[in-house]
């Protein structure tokens, strides 16, 4: 059995390394021909995951047609490019496991909606949770949510391909909730990075995580997510991890903003993608459409547009005092 991984960034390469740890054959698709050659010859990915020496059962390709007939495909392309990549593939595997976190700009579609539209014959699952790529690649323990649109039958079919002794998936049938947790936490991680960059302290970061989580719950409720999904690994768990470490690309982006660097310069220089920067404006638009109060997400959007960080923080602290559980708090 060969499993495909679509996308050879840090997370895609880490997932390939993890699944290949028991000798499973992995076909890893990368857009860059030079990266394919490096992986196949040197067993390294110095651009995106320099810490790993890749298993011999991982083979790389830049030919999408070779991915078309695989039984299980982990889709780990950047969220904003996933639809185009799937459209370019001449066929689609039986199971698509979406591992990218974001909301499509311009359409407001979650990734599972994008995949269903461009690959209507596929069965969709979402893998999400508190994971740093370099730790997963190193074999350190991690637990994730595997949300299966095909229910328990799909879970029983694909979970053995993904589960490993140090990588533990938990079943959910709430694909929407799993995606919302991963998308919203990226934006909130930028906010927590700003707090760190401004040296506002641990109290401020803890408050921001808690109030940001309330925004995640409100948005999830409006989109039909189950609250219990967002209290789990793909919601609260992922939020806590990415709001606490510079290993998070989104946190690092926010920290640099808090230290006074310009968003336009930071985004232009980044080889890797901080998905929260693309998700923030979409979330602001959707929140306005649904009448959801998301002041922290809106503040991140303002920062990305170039507003002064200290001014934005002052605006958040000046909001009217309300009951903690009030819908617009």
N, C-alpha and C positions, 0 to 999 in steps of 0.2 A: 504494500500500500504506500503510495506517494502522496504526501500532503503538500499543497501549494501555499506559499505566502506571497501576497501581492503587495510589494513595497519593501525596499531594503534600507529604510531609515533605521534609527536606533531601535524603535519598538518592533518593527518588522523583523529585523535581524535578531533581536533578543528572543522573540517568539520562535523563530526558526531554530535558534540554538537550544532553547528549552525543549521543544518537541523532539529534536534530533538527539537529545541526551540518552535515549534508550536505543539508538541505532536506527530509528525511523528515517526513511529517505524524505528529504525536503527539497522541493524546487522553489527557489526564491527569485522572484522577478524584480529587476531593478531597471530604471529608465536609462541610467548612465552606463554606456558600454565599458568604460574604463573601470567602473566599480565591479561589473560582472567579471571582468578579467582578473581583478585583484582577488575577489572572493574565491574564484576557482583555482587560482595559481598559488596565492599566498595564504589562503584561509583566514584573511583578515578583512575588516571594513574600517579602515583608518579614518574615513570621513565622518561616519556616524556613530560607530561603536568601537573605538580603538582599544578598549580594555579586553576584548574577547578574541580568543583563538578559536575559529569556527570548526565544528565537527566535520569529519570527512564525508558524512552522508548528506551534507548540504551542498547542493549545486545551484549555481545562479544562471539566469538567462535574461536577455532583454527582448525575447520573442514572446509576445502575449499569446500567440496561438498555441504555444506549448502548455499554457495554463488551462486551456478551455475544457479539457475532458477529465480533469482531476476530480476525485470524489469529494474532497473537502478543501475549501479555499479560505484562508485567513486573509481578509482584506484590510491592509494597513497603510494604504495611501493617505496623503493629507486629505482632510475632509472636503476641502474645496475642489479637489481634483478627482474624487472617487467616481463620480458619475461618468466623466469623460473616459476614464480608464476602463471601467466596466463596459461602456458602449463600444470601445475599440476592440474588445476581446471578441473573437469570432463565435464563441459559444460560452455557455455558463455552466459551472459545476452544479452538482446536486444540492450542496449546502454552501451558502456564503456566510461566514462568520465575520461580522463587521467589528473591527478593532480600532477604528478611527473615531475621535471624539470631536463633535462640532455640529453646527447647523449650517446648511448651505446658504451662502449669501445670495441675495436677489430673489430667492424663492421661499426662504424660511422653512425648507423641508428638513426633517431629521434624516439621518443617513439611511435608516431602513426604508423610508419612503422613496429616497433617491434610488436605492437598489431595486426596490419592487418595480419602479417605473422603467428602469433601463434593463432589468433582468427579470422579467415577469415570471419566468418558469422556475426561478430559484426559490429555495426555502431559506428564510433569513433568520439568523441568530445574531446576538450582540454580546461581545465579551468586553467587560469593563470592570475596573476596580483599582485599588491603591497599589500601583506598580511603578517602580522606576526600572527602566530598561536595563541598566548596567547590573542591577541586583538580580533580576530574573536571569540574565545571561550567565551570571556567576553561579547560579544554582541556589541562591538564597531563598528561604521560604516566602511564599506569597499566596494569597487567596483572592479570587475574583468572582464576579457574577457572570454566569453564562445564561443569558436570557434567550429563550427559544420561542420564536413565533410559531413553530410547529408543535409546541407543547412537549409533553414528556416523551413522546415517540422520537422526536428530533433529539432531545437531550440524551436519550439512551443510545442513539446512533452516533452522535458526534463527541460526547464527553470523553469516551475512552481515548480518542485521538489527541485530546488536549491535556487531560489530567496526567500529572507526573508526581512523584513523591514529594517534591518541593513546590508544586504548583497545583493548588486545589481549587477547582471551580465549584460554585454552588448554583443550583438550579433556580431559575425564575422563568415565569411566562410573561413577564412585563417588559417587553422590548422597549416601549416608550419610556418607562421610568428609568431603565438602565441607560438609555441614551441621554435623557435630560440631566441625570446626575453628572455624567462625564462632560457634557457641554457646558453647563452652568459653572461647575467647579473651576474650569479653566479661567473664566472671567474673574471669579472671586480670588483665585490665586494671584492674578495680577494686582488686585487691590491689596492683598496681604504683602506682596513684595514692595508696594509703595510704602506701606506702613514701616517695613523694615528699612527701606532706603531713607525715609525721613527720620528714622530712629525714634519712633513714637512709643516703643516699648511692647512688652509681652501682653500687658493688659489690653492694649488697643487691638492687638492681633486676635486675641481670644474673643473679644467682643465682635470684631469684624467677622470671624468665622461663624459665630452663633447667629448674628443678624443676617449674614449672607445665606446661611442654611435656611433661615426663614423665607428668604426670597426664592430659594430653590424649591421649597415645599409649595409656595404659592403658585409658582409657574407650573410645577408638576401637576398640581391639582387642576389647573385650568386646561392642561393638555391631556388629562385622563390618566396620569401615572398613579400607581398605587403608593400611598404614603410609606408603607412598610418597605418598598423597594428603595426609597431614598434614605431610609434609616440604616440601610445595609452597606455592603462593601462598595457598591457602585455609586453611592450617594455620599453619605457622611464619611465613610472610610476614605474614599478618594479625596474628598474635600480636605480632611485633616492632613493627609500626606502632602498634597501639592501646595497647601498654604503654609508649609513649615520648612521648606528646604530649597536651596538654590539648585538642587538637582532637577527641580521643575523648571522647564523653559519659561512657563508663564510667570512663575514667581520671580525668576531672574529678570524678565522683562520689566515687571513692576518695580523691582528694586532699583534698576537702572533709571527708570522714570522718576522715582523718589529722590534719587541722587542728582537729578537735574539734567539728565540726558534727554534728547528729543526723540519722540516716538518715531518720526520719519527716518531719522538716522539709524535707530536701532533696528527697525524692520528692514531697511535696505541692506544692512550688514549681516543679517542672520541667515545662515545656510539652512538651519533647522527652523521649523515652523512653530511659533507660539500660537496655537489655534484660538486661544482666548481673544486675541486681537481681531480675528475675523468674526468671532461669534458675538462679541459685545454689541456692535451696531445692529445685528439681526435680532438679538434679544431685546434691545431697547424698542425696536419697531414692533415686535410681537407683544411685548408688555403693554405698549400703548394701545395696540389693537384689542387686547383682551381686558384692558383696564386693571392691570396688575401693578402694584407698587414695587419697583425694584430700584431703590435709590442707589445702592452700592454698584449695581451693574451700570446704571446711568452715569455714575461718577467715573467709572473706568472708561466708558465711552468718551466722556468729556476730556479725560487725560490723554487718550489716544488722539483726540483732535488737536491737542496742543495746549489745553488749559494748564495753569500753574498748579502743581500738586498741593501746595499748602492752601491755596484758595479752595480747591475742591474738597479737601478734608474739612476746612472750616465750614463749608456749606453743609456737609453731612452732620457736623456737630451742632449746627444751628437749626436743625429741623425741629418742628414742634414736639414737645414731650407727649407720649402716648402710652397706653397700656401695652405691655410687651406682646400679648397675643392678638392685638388689634390687626386687622387685615392690612392696613396701610402703614404699619409701624416701621 
